[in-house]
């Protein structure tokens, strides 16, 4: 099948390729202060690209950290809906560099049985997902013969998402009037498979913590004191082993009290998503077995259920050879993924109560839970905006809107801040795949997915224009 939107996208793929080749060469690693100038250069590149695309208003918004980019293209039609596209232009660090087949900031095209891939850090997370909107809005204008989009299109592309978006909520509050919208379109996600059109409908929240256990005042000789004084590393190992029960459930008191149960409809919709567990284990999971909370499928566990994970554990001597000591301290870092209606600020008190109840005599604990965290978020499956998104994705994939599947993103981002500050519903339109190796060496994007993303975005503006939104 064809459409004016698809014809335009197909005729202008070289523009998308050129944009990505230039933008992906900028090492905009927000977590590394040595790359602060590169993150600023990335914002500058995007601002110039948006002006070239035709956006009449383009601004770089400073923050105490990395800059964000704002753009707006007003619709000439009075009362037209307003859509805000969210994304980010910063990228993850590239370590370990030695595992990259191609240099991470030299975009390299690779031909595969599924189609051409582009390999580079940020290829999909999130520069590719943002770049397809530049082509998509042009395709929308060309297909409709309009001088302005059918809806007012705004973009807010931050520069600190890969560092936890520490200044994003304040940025939203500072510019809330400029960012007012009827719907937020998040382009930092993906789809289930190249031939499976789908839309993310929920993202988990995040809370993190660090536990320090202290025993003797100094490291002690294990021959003289071993077996006679408590060992903080032993205590930490015992503590963390008790984080889950035999059913794989988190043992923090009241941890599940606020969890919104999955409905039968939600579980049925998740079950429709094609998922080969053995292929998943052998491929992106790179694991020997699947595990987790009893009574739930693997897809439900990684997308729709809360978790507790040990991210790191250390203490004592870890250098070459051996050093026979009872260490004075032990440390561990934990993260908790949260689902509706859990709140990140509730995790700290639960964790402190849990730790104190399990401390052996002679061991003291310090539990540090940073303020903030990330709240979970979800889309309304039955809203008019969701109907517009499903229609747009369906057209881009030559499918009926009813054939577009719903998925859940197990990761976390600042989307809940967008809802809290702007009060607008969320839609998710991304072109990533589970096999894209985001945050890992050899990140890639399947280029035909970006082409589909650009076309879906072009359809979306027309579909949203036909929707009835409550008065602002």
VOPAGU-2260 file (C-alpha; in pm, 1 decimal, decimal comma):
REM VOPAGU-2260
SITE   aa  ch    i         X         Y         Z
SITE  UNK   A    0       0,0       0,0       0,0
SITE  UNK   A    1     101,0     359,3     -41,9
SITE  UNK   A    2       4,9     703,6      81,3
SITE  UNK   A    3     125,1    1058,7      16,3
SITE  UNK   A    4     298,3    1049,9     356,0
SITE  UNK   A    5     484,7     729,2     272,1
SITE  UNK   A    6     575,7     851,7     -73,7
SITE  UNK   A    7     732,1    1165,3      73,3
SITE  UNK   A    8     923,4     973,5     339,4
SITE  UNK   A    9    1055,3     728,2      80,4
SITE  UNK   A   10    1164,4    1009,8    -149,8
SITE  UNK   A   11    1352,6    1188,5     129,6
SITE  UNK   A   12    1530,5     908,8     315,0
SITE  UNK   A   13    1865,4    1064,0     225,0
SITE  UNK   A   14    1771,5    1365,2     439,0
SITE  UNK   A   15    1711,1    1143,3     740,7
SITE  UNK   A   16    2035,8     955,0     678,6
SITE  UNK   A   17    2233,9    1279,0     651,0
SITE  UNK   A   18    2081,7    1416,1     971,4
SITE  UNK   A   19    2167,9    1102,0    1164,4
SITE  UNK   A   20    2519,9    1086,1    1022,8
SITE  UNK   A   21    2588,9    1438,7    1148,5
SITE  UNK   A   22    2408,4    1422,6    1482,2
SITE  UNK   A   23    2535,9    1081,1    1591,0
SITE  UNK   A   24    2895,6    1197,1    1550,9
SITE  UNK   A   25    2849,3    1431,3    1847,4
SITE  UNK   A   26    2942,3    1238,5    2169,2
SITE  UNK   A   27    2672,0    1394,1    2387,1
SITE  UNK   A   28    2737,6    1183,8    2699,9
SITE  UNK   A   29    2561,0    1372,7    2976,7
SITE  UNK   A   30    2696,6    1155,4    3259,4
SITE  UNK   A   31    3056,5    1258,4    3186,6
SITE  UNK   A   32    3142,1    1623,1    3271,3
SITE  UNK   A   33    3422,9    1605,3    3014,7
SITE  UNK   A   34    3153,7    1590,4    2745,9
SITE  UNK   A   35    2955,3    1894,6    2861,8
SITE  UNK   A   36    3060,8    2089,8    2552,6
SITE  UNK   A   37    2952,3    1798,4    2332,2
SITE  UNK   A   38    2608,6    1790,5    2493,0
SITE  UNK   A   39    2577,5    2164,6    2426,4
SITE  UNK   A   40    2690,7    2107,8    2066,5
SITE  UNK   A   41    2423,1    1837,9    2029,2
SITE  UNK   A   42    2156,1    2084,0    2143,0
SITE  UNK   A   43    2289,5    2339,1    1895,0
SITE  UNK   A   44    2281,9    2088,0    1611,0
SITE  UNK   A   45    1920,7    1994,9    1686,2
SITE  UNK   A   46    1815,0    2359,6    1707,4
SITE  UNK   A   47    1964,9    2425,4    1363,4
SITE  UNK   A   48    1797,8    2112,4    1221,9
SITE  UNK   A   49    1457,5    2219,2    1353,4
SITE  UNK   A   50    1497,8    2560,8    1193,0
SITE  UNK   A   51    1589,2    2394,1     862,3
SITE  UNK   A   52    1277,5    2179,9     893,1
SITE  UNK   A   53    1063,8    2492,1     916,2
SITE  UNK   A   54     982,9    2541,2    1283,8
SITE  UNK   A   55     934,9    2916,4    1327,5
SITE  UNK   A   56    1019,9    2909,5    1699,1
SITE  UNK   A   57    1332,6    2726,3    1816,0
SITE  UNK   A   58    1506,2    2795,1    2146,2
SITE  UNK   A   59    1780,1    2638,0    2355,2
SITE  UNK   A   60    1676,8    2633,7    2720,1
SITE  UNK   A   61    1964,3    2626,9    2971,9
SITE  UNK   A   62    1942,9    2430,7    3294,8
SITE  UNK   A   63    2189,7    2398,6    3584,8
SITE  UNK   A   64    2308,6    2093,4    3393,3
SITE  UNK   A   65    2274,0    2025,8    3020,4
SITE  UNK   A   66    2058,5    2233,1    2782,4
SITE  UNK   A   67    1722,2    2133,8    2640,9
SITE  UNK   A   68    1579,1    2230,3    2302,2
SITE  UNK   A   69    1228,5    2370,4    2256,1
SITE  UNK   A   70    1051,8    2421,3    1923,9
SITE  UNK   A   71     699,6    2518,9    1824,3
SITE  UNK   A   72     510,3    2522,4    1494,4
SITE  UNK   A   73     162,7    2671,9    1553,9
SITE  UNK   A   74    -134,6    2552,0    1353,7
SITE  UNK   A   75    -311,2    2824,5    1159,9
SITE  UNK   A   76    -650,8    2677,2    1251,0
SITE  UNK   A   77    -804,9    2836,7    1561,6
SITE  UNK   A   78    -865,9    2587,7    1837,6
SITE  UNK   A   79    -651,8    2313,6    1685,0
SITE  UNK   A   80    -515,6    2061,4    1938,0
SITE  UNK   A   81    -162,4    2104,1    2070,1
SITE  UNK   A   82      78,0    1808,9    2076,1
SITE  UNK   A   83     409,5    1811,8    2262,0
SITE  UNK   A   84     678,8    1567,1    2149,9
SITE  UNK   A   85     923,0    1463,7    2422,5
SITE  UNK   A   86    1266,1    1309,0    2364,3
SITE  UNK   A   87    1629,9    1349,5    2466,4
SITE  UNK   A   88    1953,0    1425,7    2282,7
SITE  UNK   A   89    2204,8    1297,7    2536,6
SITE  UNK   A   90    2343,2     943,6    2517,1
SITE  UNK   A   91    2487,6     674,9    2741,5
SITE  UNK   A   92    2863,7     628,0    2795,8
SITE  UNK   A   93    3024,7     384,2    2553,8
SITE  UNK   A   94    3232,5     174,0    2792,8
SITE  UNK   A   95    3369,8     -83,0    2735,1
SITE  UNK   A   96    3490,8      64,9    2407,0
SITE  UNK   A   97    3676,9    -254,6    2315,0
SITE  UNK   A   98    3347,0    -440,2    2265,1
SITE  UNK   A   99    3231,4    -209,4    1986,2
SITE  UNK   A  100    3268,1    -357,3    1638,0
SITE  UNK   A  101    3255,9      -7,3    1486,7
SITE  UNK   A  102    3358,4     319,2    1658,2
SITE  UNK   A  103    3058,6     432,3    1863,1
SITE  UNK   A  104    3051,0     785,4    1722,9
SITE  UNK   A  105    3117,5     695,9    1360,4
SITE  UNK   A  106    2774,4     591,6    1228,3
SITE  UNK   A  107    2815,3     272,6    1026,4
SITE  UNK   A  108    2556,2     115,3     800,2
SITE  UNK   A  109    2535,1    -264,5     817,1
SITE  UNK   A  110    2325,0    -477,9     582,0
SITE  UNK   A  111    2133,2    -759,1     756,3
SITE  UNK   A  112    1856,7   -1006,3     662,6
SITE  UNK   A  113    1604,1    -774,2     833,2
SITE  UNK   A  114    1723,9    -471,2     636,5
SITE  UNK   A  115    1985,8    -200,0     677,7
SITE  UNK   A  116    2097,1    -115,9    1029,6
SITE  UNK   A  117    2275,8     194,1    1153,0
SITE  UNK   A  118    2525,5     131,4    1433,1
SITE  UNK   A  119    2624,7     416,3    1668,5
SITE  UNK   A  120    2568,0     531,1    2023,3
SITE  UNK   A  121    2233,1     710,9    2023,5
SITE  UNK   A  122    2118,5     552,5    1696,4
SITE  UNK   A  123    1784,0     470,3    1855,7
SITE  UNK   A  124    1818,6     597,3    2214,0
SITE  UNK   A  125    1718,1     862,2    2146,6
SITE  UNK   A  126    1849,4    1054,2    1848,5
SITE  UNK   A  127    1692,8     822,2    1593,1
SITE  UNK   A  128    1354,4     846,9    1764,3
SITE  UNK   A  129    1375,1    1227,2    1762,1
SITE  UNK   A  130    1515,1    1259,5    1410,5
SITE  UNK   A  131    1226,0    1079,1    1246,0
SITE  UNK   A  132     996,8    1361,8    1359,7
SITE  UNK   A  133    1190,7    1608,7    1142,1
SITE  UNK   A  134    1102,5    1403,2     836,4
SITE  UNK   A  135     754,8    1319,8     965,9
SITE  UNK   A  136     635,5    1678,5     998,5
SITE  UNK   A  137     762,4    1756,4     647,9
SITE  UNK   A  138     578,7    1451,1     514,1
SITE  UNK   A  139     260,9    1563,7     690,1
SITE  UNK   A  140     276,6    1909,9     532,4
SITE  UNK   A  141     353,1    1773,0     185,1
SITE  UNK   A  142      73,7    1514,2     202,5
SITE  UNK   A  143    -190,7    1758,2     324,0
SITE  UNK   A  144     -79,8    2059,6     121,2
SITE  UNK   A  145     -75,5    2268,4     437,3
SITE  UNK   A  146     158,1    2553,7     528,9
SITE  UNK   A  147     126,1    2473,3     898,7
SITE  UNK   A  148      66,2    2140,0    1072,6
SITE  UNK   A  149    -293,0    2030,3    1135,0
SITE  UNK   A  150    -214,9    2053,2    1507,4
SITE  UNK   A  151      22,3    2283,2    1686,6
SITE  UNK   A  152     340,5    2079,1    1721,8
SITE  UNK   A  153     582,5    2148,2    2006,6
SITE  UNK   A  154     903,8    1962,4    2085,3
SITE  UNK   A  155    1092,6    1945,9    2412,8
SITE  UNK   A  156    1417,1    1749,7    2382,3
SITE  UNK   A  157    1618,3    1740,8    2704,0
SITE  UNK   A  158    1988,8    1680,0    2752,6
SITE  UNK   A  159    1998,1    1491,7    3083,7
SITE  UNK   A  160    1768,5    1189,5    3049,1
SITE  UNK   A  161    2060,0     946,3    3060,7
SITE  UNK   A  162    2169,0    1112,1    3386,8
SITE  UNK   A  163    1830,5    1079,9    3556,5
SITE  UNK   A  164    1675,1    1409,0    3433,0
SITE  UNK   A  165    1774,1    1590,0    3756,1
SITE  UNK   A  166    1657,8    1933,5    3637,3
SITE  UNK   A  167    1371,9    1832,5    3409,9
SITE  UNK   A  168    1080,2    1878,3    3650,4
SITE  UNK   A  169    1201,1    2229,5    3737,9
SITE  UNK   A  170    1236,4    2307,7    3367,0
SITE  UNK   A  171     877,4    2196,0    3309,4
SITE  UNK   A  172     748,7    2411,4    3593,8
SITE  UNK   A  173     949,2    2712,9    3476,6
SITE  UNK   A  174     807,4    2692,2    3124,1
SITE  UNK   A  175     468,1    2537,4    3196,6
SITE  UNK   A  176     278,4    2810,6    3009,3
SITE  UNK   A  177     490,0    2765,6    2695,8
SITE  UNK   A  178     453,4    2387,2    2714,8
SITE  UNK   A  179      77,0    2373,0    2765,3
SITE  UNK   A  180     -67,0    2100,4    2542,3
SITE  UNK   A  181    -354,3    1856,5    2488,4
SITE  UNK   A  182    -138,6    1546,5    2452,0
SITE  UNK   A  183     224,3    1446,9    2507,1
SITE  UNK   A  184     386,1    1220,0    2248,5
SITE  UNK   A  185     683,6    1038,5    2404,4
SITE  UNK   A  186     936,9     925,9    2146,0
SITE  UNK   A  187    1181,1     731,5    2361,0
SITE  UNK   A  188    1042,3     380,3    2332,1
SITE  UNK   A  189     988,4     115,7    2066,7
SITE  UNK   A  190     785,5    -172,7    1932,7
SITE  UNK   A  191     772,2    -545,4    1993,2
SITE  UNK   A  192     924,4    -659,0    1661,7
SITE  UNK   A  193     982,7    -527,2    1306,6
SITE  UNK   A  194     662,0    -686,3    1180,5
SITE  UNK   A  195     457,0    -626,5    1495,4
SITE  UNK   A  196     314,7    -272,4    1510,3
SITE  UNK   A  197     269,6    -185,6    1874,2
SITE  UNK   A  198     244,1     101,5    2120,6
SITE  UNK   A  199     387,5     129,1    2469,7
SITE  UNK   A  200     113,7     211,8    2718,5
SITE  UNK   A  201     300,6     219,8    3051,2
SITE  UNK   A  202     644,1     278,7    3201,8
SITE  UNK   A  203     765,4     172,9    3541,7
SITE  UNK   A  204     891,2     409,0    3808,3
SITE  UNK   A  205    1225,2     390,0    3988,0
SITE  UNK   A  206    1362,6     431,4    4339,0
SITE  UNK   A  207    1723,6     366,5    4434,4
SITE  UNK   A  208    1904,7     308,2    4758,7
SITE  UNK   A  209    2246,5     235,1    4907,2
SITE  UNK   A  210    2297,1      24,6    5218,2
SITE  UNK   A  211    2610,8      44,0    5434,5
SITE  UNK   A  212    2667,1    -209,9    5711,5
SITE  UNK   A  213    2934,1    -147,0    5976,0
SITE  UNK   A  214    3081,7    -401,1    6213,5
SITE  UNK   A  215    3423,3    -364,1    6380,3
SITE  UNK   A  216    3571,0     -15,0    6388,1
SITE  UNK   A  217    3864,7    -125,0    6170,4
SITE  UNK   A  218    3954,8    -415,3    5942,1
SITE  UNK   A  219    4059,3    -708,7    6162,2
SITE  UNK   A  220    4296,1   -1003,8    6115,2
SITE  UNK   A  221    4070,3   -1297,4    6021,8
SITE  UNK   A  222    4296,1   -1544,4    6197,2
SITE  UNK   A  223    4280,5   -1359,9    6527,6
SITE  UNK   A  224    3917,7   -1246,3    6511,9
SITE  UNK   A  225    3740,2   -1463,2    6254,3
SITE  UNK   A  226    3450,3   -1653,1    6407,8
SITE  UNK   A  227    3448,5   -1419,7    6706,3
SITE  UNK   A  228    3308,4   -1093,1    6569,5
SITE  UNK   A  229    3032,6   -1024,5    6318,0
SITE  UNK   A  230    3140,0    -988,1    5954,7
SITE  UNK   A  231    2956,9    -705,6    5768,3
SITE  UNK   A  232    2995,7    -882,8    5432,9
SITE  UNK   A  233    2836,8   -1198,5    5570,8
SITE  UNK   A  234    2557,6    -986,6    5713,5
SITE  UNK   A  235    2508,4    -808,9    5379,3
SITE  UNK   A  236    2494,2   -1136,5    5188,6
SITE  UNK   A  237    2232,4   -1271,0    5429,5
SITE  UNK   A  238    2035,5    -947,4    5412,6
SITE  UNK   A  239    2023,8    -932,4    5034,2
SITE  UNK   A  240    1941,1   -1301,7    5006,7
SITE  UNK   A  241    1625,3   -1223,0    5204,3
SITE  UNK   A  242    1515,3    -947,3    4963,9
SITE  UNK   A  243    1284,8   -1195,2    4787,6
SITE  UNK   A  244    1083,3   -1486,3    4922,2
SITE  UNK   A  245    1054,9   -1831,9    4766,7
SITE  UNK   A  246     785,6   -1703,0    4529,7
SITE  UNK   A  247    1008,6   -1426,5    4398,7
SITE  UNK   A  248     813,9   -1155,3    4579,8
SITE  UNK   A  249     987,1    -856,3    4738,1
SITE  UNK   A  250     981,2    -889,7    5117,4
SITE  UNK   A  251     973,8    -520,5    5212,6
SITE  UNK   A  252     673,2    -452,8    5439,0
SITE  UNK   A  253     370,7    -315,3    5250,5
SITE  UNK   A  254     567,9    -311,6    4922,3
SITE  UNK   A  255     268,5    -442,6    4727,1
SITE  UNK   A  256       0,4    -253,8    4919,7
SITE  UNK   A  257     -32,5      25,0    4660,5
SITE  UNK   A  258      24,0    -189,5    4350,9
SITE  UNK   A  259    -264,0    -161,0    4106,2
SITE  UNK   A  260    -348,7    -519,5    4005,5
SITE  UNK   A  261    -341,6    -611,3    3640,3
SITE  UNK   A  262    -691,2    -653,1    3501,2
SITE  UNK   A  263    -792,1    -955,1    3297,7
SITE  UNK   A  264    -810,8    -727,5    2994,5
SITE  UNK   A  265    -458,5    -596,8    3049,4
SITE  UNK   A  266    -319,1    -946,8    3087,8
SITE  UNK   A  267    -501,7   -1058,8    2775,4
SITE  UNK   A  268    -359,3    -766,0    2577,1
SITE  UNK   A  269      -6,4    -847,3    2695,6
SITE  UNK   A  270     -54,9   -1212,8    2604,2
SITE  UNK   A  271    -125,7   -1109,4    2244,4
SITE  UNK   A  272     228,9    -975,1    2204,2
SITE  UNK   A  273     443,3   -1237,9    2028,8
SITE  UNK   A  274     718,3   -1349,8    2264,3
SITE  UNK   A  275     959,7   -1638,7    2219,6
SITE  UNK   A  276    1113,0   -1679,6    2564,0
SITE  UNK   A  277    1395,1   -1906,3    2448,6
SITE  UNK   A  278    1491,7   -1664,1    2171,4
SITE  UNK   A  279    1473,8   -1379,5    2422,1
SITE  UNK   A  280    1702,6   -1566,7    2661,2
SITE  UNK   A  281    1950,7   -1651,5    2387,1
SITE  UNK   A  282    1936,4   -1301,3    2235,8
SITE  UNK   A  283    1879,9    -971,4    2418,4
SITE  UNK   A  284    1860,1   -1123,7    2768,4
SITE  UNK   A  285    2184,4   -1323,2    2722,8
SITE  UNK   A  286    2074,7   -1539,0    3014,4
SITE  UNK   A  287    2058,4   -1910,9    3092,1
SITE  UNK   A  288    1713,6   -1902,4    3251,4
SITE  UNK   A  289    1407,6   -1689,2    3316,6
SITE  UNK   A  290    1305,5   -1622,7    3675,3
SITE  UNK   A  291    1094,8   -1386,6    3881,7
SITE  UNK   A  292     767,5   -1347,8    4066,1
SITE  UNK   A  293     554,3   -1661,2    4060,2
SITE  UNK   A  294     216,9   -1642,1    3888,2
SITE  UNK   A  295     322,6   -1399,9    3614,1
SITE  UNK   A  296     463,8   -1439,8    3267,0
SITE  UNK   A  297     806,5   -1308,3    3178,5
SITE  UNK   A  298     653,1   -1020,2    2981,6
SITE  UNK   A  299     438,7    -927,6    3281,6
SITE  UNK   A  300     737,2    -949,1    3516,8
SITE  UNK   A  301     957,2    -716,9    3311,2
SITE  UNK   A  302     689,7    -467,3    3215,3
SITE  UNK   A  303     401,5    -468,1    3457,3
SITE  UNK   A  304     521,5    -587,6    3798,3
SITE  UNK   A  305     740,4    -414,9    4059,3
SITE  UNK   A  306    1090,6    -545,0    4124,7
SITE  UNK   A  307    1388,7    -512,4    4356,4
SITE  UNK   A  308    1737,9    -561,6    4213,7
SITE  UNK   A  309    2086,0    -567,9    4364,3
SITE  UNK   A  310    2298,9    -351,7    4133,5
SITE  UNK   A  311    2627,8    -381,6    4317,8
SITE  UNK   A  312    2784,4    -518,2    4635,8
SITE  UNK   A  313    3132,6    -449,7    4768,3
SITE  UNK   A  314    3355,1    -432,6    5072,8
SITE  UNK   A  315    3675,9    -566,8    5221,2
SITE  UNK   A  316    3972,3    -650,6    5001,7
SITE  UNK   A  317    3927,9    -709,0    4627,5
SITE  UNK   A  318    4284,0    -658,7    4498,0
SITE  UNK   A  319    4528,0    -921,4    4370,9
SITE  UNK   A  320    4618,6   -1212,3    4592,1
SITE  UNK   A  321    4451,6   -1227,7    4931,7
SITE  UNK   A  322    4426,7   -1019,7    5243,7
SITE  UNK   A  323    4294,8   -1210,8    5543,5
SITE  UNK   A  324    4059,8    -963,9    5708,7
SITE  UNK   A  325    3721,4    -919,5    5865,3
SITE  UNK   A  326    3616,6    -599,1    5684,9
SITE  UNK   A  327    3486,0    -305,5    5882,2
SITE  UNK   A  328    3214,4    -220,6    5626,7
SITE  UNK   A  329    3002,2    -367,8    5347,8
SITE  UNK   A  330    2804,2    -179,1    5085,1
SITE  UNK   A  331    2528,1    -249,9    4834,2
SITE  UNK   A  332    2332,6     -52,5    4577,6
SITE  UNK   A  333    1970,6    -142,3    4504,8
SITE  UNK   A  334    1702,8     -22,0    4267,5
SITE  UNK   A  335    1328,2     -77,1    4278,4
SITE  UNK   A  336    1111,1     -64,0    3966,1
SITE  UNK   A  337     762,2      55,9    4050,0
SITE  UNK   A  338     419,8      26,7    3888,2
SITE  UNK   A  339      95,1     219,8    3925,2
SITE  UNK   A  340       8,2     335,2    4197,2
SITE  UNK   A  341     339,1     302,4    4384,1
SITE  UNK   A  342     537,1     610,4    4480,5
SITE  UNK   A  343     918,3     627,5    4493,7
SITE  UNK   A  344     922,0     829,0    4816,3
SITE  UNK   A  345     750,5     540,0    4999,0
SITE  UNK   A  346    1033,9     294,7    4931,4
SITE  UNK   A  347    1291,0     450,3    5166,1
SITE  UNK   A  348    1090,1     408,3    5489,4
SITE  UNK   A  349     995,0      52,3    5389,2
SITE  UNK   A  350    1358,0     -36,1    5323,2
SITE  UNK   A  351    1483,1     111,8    5650,7
SITE  UNK   A  352    1222,5     -79,5    5849,9
SITE  UNK   A  353    1311,4    -399,9    5664,2
SITE  UNK   A  354    1686,6    -359,1    5720,1
SITE  UNK   A  355    1657,7    -277,1    6090,6
SITE  UNK   A  356    1442,8    -584,8    6148,6
SITE  UNK   A  357    1711,0    -812,4    6002,2
SITE  UNK   A  358    2034,8    -677,4    6150,4
SITE  UNK   A  359    2242,5    -923,2    6352,7
SITE  UNK   A  360    2386,5    -810,2    6684,9
SITE  UNK   A  361    2698,4    -598,3    6644,9
SITE  UNK   A  362    2609,9    -466,5    6297,5
SITE  UNK   A  363    2489,2    -112,2    6236,9
SITE  UNK   A  364    2319,4       4,2    5917,1
SITE  UNK   A  365    2293,4     325,6    5721,0
SITE  UNK   A  366    2030,8     332,3    5444,2
SITE  UNK   A  367    2056,9     618,9    5199,5
SITE  UNK   A  368    1766,9     681,8    4960,9
SITE  UNK   A  369    1817,7     989,2    4740,1
SITE  UNK   A  370    1523,2    1226,6    4715,7
SITE  UNK   A  371    1312,9    1223,8    4405,3
SITE  UNK   A  372    1302,1     904,3    4208,0
SITE  UNK   A  373    1075,8     837,3    3913,4
SITE  UNK   A  374     702,2     777,4    3933,6
SITE  UNK   A  375     533,9     518,9    3710,3
SITE  UNK   A  376     302,3     635,0    3434,5
SITE  UNK   A  377      40,7     488,5    3201,9
SITE  UNK   A  378    -175,6     582,0    2904,7
SITE  UNK   A  379    -554,3     566,8    2887,6
SITE  UNK   A  380    -623,4     276,3    2652,4
SITE  UNK   A  381    -968,2     408,4    2560,8
SITE  UNK   A  382    -896,6     778,3    2503,3
SITE  UNK   A  383    -955,1     953,5    2168,9
SITE  UNK   A  384    -583,0    1032,7    2156,3
SITE  UNK   A  385    -500,6     661,1    2181,5
SITE  UNK   A  386    -741,9     591,6    1897,0
SITE  UNK   A  387    -553,2     848,4    1687,0
SITE  UNK   A  388    -219,2     685,7    1768,7
SITE  UNK   A  389    -341,1     336,9    1681,1
SITE  UNK   A  390    -480,7     465,3    1351,4
SITE  UNK   A  391    -149,2     635,6    1268,0
SITE  UNK   A  392      63,1     330,9    1351,4
SITE  UNK   A  393    -179,0     102,8    1169,8
SITE  UNK   A  394    -155,6     309,5     850,9
SITE  UNK   A  395     223,8     314,2     864,9
SITE  UNK   A  396     229,8     -67,2     890,5
SITE  UNK   A  397     -64,8    -135,6     654,5
SITE  UNK   A  398    -265,2    -283,8     940,0
SITE  UNK   A  399    -601,5    -224,2    1097,1
SITE  UNK   A  400    -580,4     -11,6    1413,9
SITE  UNK   A  401    -724,4    -305,5    1608,3
SITE  UNK   A  402    -417,0    -507,1    1511,1
SITE  UNK   A  403    -177,5    -266,9    1683,7
SITE  UNK   A  404     -67,6    -435,2    2006,9
SITE  UNK   A  405      -8,9    -281,6    2349,0
SITE  UNK   A  406     325,5    -327,7    2524,8
SITE  UNK   A  407     472,4    -206,0    2853,0
SITE  UNK   A  408     815,8     -53,7    2899,5
SITE  UNK   A  409    1007,0    -196,4    3193,5
SITE  UNK   A  410    1242,7      99,8    3208,5
SITE  UNK   A  411    1184,0     439,8    3363,3
SITE  UNK   A  412    1198,1     800,4    3249,9
SITE  UNK   A  413    1064,8    1145,8    3335,4
SITE  UNK   A  414     727,4    1091,5    3168,9
SITE  UNK   A  415     542,7    1110,6    3501,2
SITE  UNK   A  416     680,6    1464,0    3547,3
SITE  UNK   A  417     522,5    1559,0    3215,5
SITE  UNK   A  418     186,1    1432,8    3340,0
SITE  UNK   A  419     218,1    1593,6    3682,9
SITE  UNK   A  420     322,3    1937,7    3558,4
SITE  UNK   A  421     135,6    1963,9    3228,0
SITE  UNK   A  422    -170,0    1753,2    3309,8
SITE  UNK   A  423    -185,3    1608,3    2959,0
SITE  UNK   A  424    -235,7    1244,3    2861,8
SITE  UNK   A  425      56,2    1038,9    2731,3
SITE  UNK   A  426     103,8     866,3    2399,7
SITE  UNK   A  427     416,1     666,1    2313,2
SITE  UNK   A  428     549,0     657,8    1958,1
SITE  UNK   A  429     894,3     504,3    1921,9
SITE  UNK   A  430    1074,8     294,5    1663,6
SITE  UNK   A  431    1314,7      95,2    1880,1
SITE  UNK   A  432    1330,9    -282,8    1905,6
SITE  UNK   A  433    1424,8    -512,3    2195,4
SITE  UNK   A  434    1730,7    -618,5    1992,6
SITE  UNK   A  435    1869,9    -264,7    1949,9
SITE  UNK   A  436    2124,3    -303,7    2234,2
SITE  UNK   A  437    2043,6      30,3    2394,9
SITE  UNK   A  438    2289,3     119,6    2674,8
SITE  UNK   A  439    2517,4    -160,2    2548,1
SITE  UNK   A  440    2806,5    -176,8    2302,1
SITE  UNK   A  441    2704,2    -186,0    1935,9
SITE  UNK   A  442    2377,1       3,7    1977,1
SITE  UNK   A  443    2189,6      -0,5    1649,3
SITE  UNK   A  444    1865,4      95,9    1482,4
SITE  UNK   A  445    1688,9     -94,4    1206,7
SITE  UNK   A  446    1649,7     188,4     956,6
SITE  UNK   A  447    1314,0      71,3     814,0
SITE  UNK   A  448    1172,5     115,3    1166,0
SITE  UNK   A  449    1271,0     483,8    1155,6
SITE  UNK   A  450    1102,0     513,5     816,3
SITE  UNK   A  451     784,0     367,2     967,2
SITE  UNK   A  452     818,2     603,3    1262,4
SITE  UNK   A  453     840,0     907,1    1036,5
SITE  UNK   A  454     531,8     796,3     845,4
SITE  UNK   A  455     336,6     722,4    1163,2
SITE  UNK   A  456     421,8    1069,1    1297,2
SITE  UNK   A  457     300,2    1224,4     973,0
SITE  UNK   A  458     -31,7    1039,9    1002,7
SITE  UNK   A  459     -61,7    1119,5    1373,3
SITE  UNK   A  460     -88,7    1496,4    1329,8
SITE  UNK   A  461    -381,1    1455,7    1091,8
SITE  UNK   A  462    -550,2    1196,9    1313,4
SITE  UNK   A  463    -515,7    1411,4    1625,8
SITE  UNK   A  464    -658,7    1713,5    1445,3
SITE  UNK   A  465    -983,4    1520,4    1401,1
SITE  UNK   A  466   -1009,2    1438,2    1771,7
SITE  UNK   A  467   -1222,0    1631,1    2021,0
SITE  UNK   A  468   -1019,3    1739,2    2325,1
SITE  UNK   A  469   -1156,2    1905,4    2640,3
SITE  UNK   A  470   -1113,4    2285,9    2644,6
SITE  UNK   A  471    -776,9    2401,2    2778,8
